[in-house]
Amino acid sequence: MNVLRAIGMEILGLFVEDWIFALAIAIWLGVIAAAVAFGIGPPAGRGPALFLGLAAILTASVARAAGQYRK
């Protein structure tokens, strides 16, 4: 059973290398989807909010990675 789990994690790791980055994107998409579903905020502001949130997540991920390689 541990072997199957290890194989599954390796295969998943081929597609998702940075777990924190992927989780942050999934959470932000959920927040935006909830805002759309419940009608929170103006409709014209949801697109920019999605873009700015994803841009911030990408920037934080790049900064975190750059800090790891600086050593």
PyMOL commands that set and color helices and strands:
alter all, ss='L'
color gray80, all
select helices_A, chain A and resi 2-15+19-38+43-69
alter helices_A, ss='H'
color red, helices_A
deselect
rebuild
show_as cartoon
